[in-house]
Amino acid sequence: MSAFVVTCSDSRDAARDESGQVLRGGLEAAGHTVCGYKVVKDEPEAIRAALAEAAGAGARAVLFNGGTGIGRRDSTVETLRGLFEKELPGFGELFRALSFQQIGSAAMMSRATAGTYQGMIVFVMPGSPQAVRLALEALILPELGHAARELTR
C-alpha cells in the first residue's frame, strides 16, 4: 500500500525527526511504499496542504504524528477531524488503552484518532518515537490492508 508520512511540529525538521523515521522505516519494512514525507508546522493551513499533497501523490494511507496533545499549539486533531468523512474512534480508544499499559495515566492526554478522507485512511498519533512505534506496530500495520480493502467496498 502507498503511504504518506507527515510530522506536525514547531521544533523538528527532517534531520531531527525520529518519529517520522520510525514510521517510514516500519512501513517499508512491512512491504508498504512511502510515496511522500513532510515535516510541517502545527498550523491548520500547513496540515491541510500536507493532506492534499498526500492525496495528489496517490497515498492510500496518511500517517500524521504530532500535535495531538492539549497544548495551545496542538491543532492537528481539530484540523483533520473537521475533514474526516468517517471517523474511526476505535483507533484512539485502543491507542490510549495500549499506551496506558506503557506510560500510565498520562495516556489520557493523547487525542489520537483516525478517519477517512477522499479514499484514504488517515491516522493521527502523538509525536514521540515510542508512541508512533506503538501505534504502528500494534494497530496500524496489522489492519492497514484490511482498512484499504474496506475503503473500496
C-alpha positions in Angstrom: 0.0 0.0 0.0 1.1 3.5 -0.7 1.5 5.7 2.4 2.5 9.3 3.1 4.0 10.3 6.5 3.5 13.8 7.9 5.2 15.1 11.1 3.5 18.2 12.6 6.0 20.0 14.8 7.1 23.6 15.5 10.5 22.3 16.7 11.6 19.4 14.5 12.9 19.3 10.9 13.5 16.3 8.7 17.1 15.9 10.1 15.8 15.7 13.7 12.5 13.8 13.1 13.0 10.4 14.8 9.3 9.7 14.8 8.9 10.2 11.1 11.9 7.9 10.5 10.3 5.2 12.7 7.1 5.4 10.7 8.8 5.4 7.3 11.1 2.6 8.3 8.3 0.5 9.8 6.1 0.9 6.7 8.8 0.0 4.3 9.9 -3.0 6.4 6.4 -4.3 6.2 6.4 -4.0 2.4 4.5 -0.8 2.0 5.6 2.1 -0.2 6.2 5.5 1.3 5.1 7.9 -1.5 5.9 11.0 0.4 7.1 12.5 3.6 6.8 16.0 5.0 7.5 18.0 8.2 5.1 20.9 8.7 4.4 23.4 11.4 1.5 22.6 13.6 -0.8 25.1 11.8 -4.1 24.2 10.1 -3.1 25.6 6.7 0.1 23.5 6.6 -1.7 20.4 7.8 -4.4 20.7 5.2 -1.8 21.3 2.5 0.1 18.2 3.5 -3.1 16.1 3.3 -3.8 17.5 -0.1 -0.2 16.7 -1.2 -0.7 13.1 0.1 -3.9 12.7 -2.0 -2.1 14.1 -5.0 0.8 11.6 -4.5 -1.7 8.7 -4.6 -1.5 7.8 -1.0 -4.0 5.3 0.3 -2.9 5.9 3.9 -1.6 9.1 5.6 0.1 8.8 9.0 0.3 12.1 10.9 2.3 12.4 14.1 2.5 15.3 16.5 0.0 18.0 17.6 -2.3 15.6 19.4 -1.8 16.9 23.0 -3.6 19.6 24.9 -1.0 22.4 24.3 -2.1 25.7 23.0 -0.4 25.0 19.6 -1.7 21.4 19.2 -4.1 21.7 16.3 -3.6 18.5 14.3 -6.7 16.7 15.6 -9.1 19.7 15.2 -7.8 20.3 11.7 -8.1 16.8 10.4 -11.2 15.7 12.3 -13.1 18.5 10.6 -12.2 17.0 7.2 -12.9 13.3 8.0 -15.8 11.7 6.1 -15.9 9.0 8.7 -14.1 8.9 12.0 -12.7 5.7 13.4 -12.8 6.4 17.2 -11.6 2.9 17.9 -8.1 3.7 16.8 -7.8 6.4 19.5 -9.5 4.3 22.1 -7.3 1.3 21.5 -4.1 3.5 21.3 -4.9 5.1 24.7 -5.6 1.7 26.3 -2.3 0.3 25.0 -0.5 3.5 25.9 -1.9 3.3 29.4 -0.2 -0.1 29.9 3.2 1.6 29.0 3.0 5.1 30.5 0.1 5.0 32.9 -2.4 7.8 33.4 -0.6 10.2 31.1 -2.1 8.3 28.2 -5.4 10.2 28.7 -3.6 13.4 27.4 -3.4 11.9 23.9 -6.1 12.7 21.4 -5.0 10.2 18.8 -7.7 9.5 16.2 -8.2 8.2 12.7 -10.7 8.6 9.9 -11.3 8.5 6.2 -10.8 11.3 3.6 -11.1 11.0 -0.2 -10.4 7.3 -0.3 -7.6 7.5 2.2 -7.3 6.3 5.7 -5.8 8.9 8.0 -4.1 8.1 11.3 -3.3 10.8 13.8 -1.0 9.9 16.6 1.3 11.6 19.2 4.8 12.6 18.0 7.0 10.7 20.4 9.0 7.8 18.9 7.6 5.4 21.5 4.0 6.4 20.7 4.4 6.1 16.9 6.1 2.7 17.3 3.3 1.5 19.5 0.6 2.8 17.1 2.3 1.5 14.0 3.2 -2.0 15.3 0.1 -2.7 17.4 -2.7 -1.1 15.4 -1.8 0.3 12.0 0.3 -2.4 10.3 -2.0 -5.3 11.4 -5.0 -3.6 9.8 -3.7 -1.4 7.0 -4.5 -3.9 4.2 -7.9 -4.6 5.7 -8.7 -0.9 6.0 -7.7 -0.3 2.4 -10.0 -3.0 1.2 -12.9 -1.6 3.2 -12.4 1.8 1.7 -13.0 0.3 -1.8 -16.2 -1.6 -0.9 
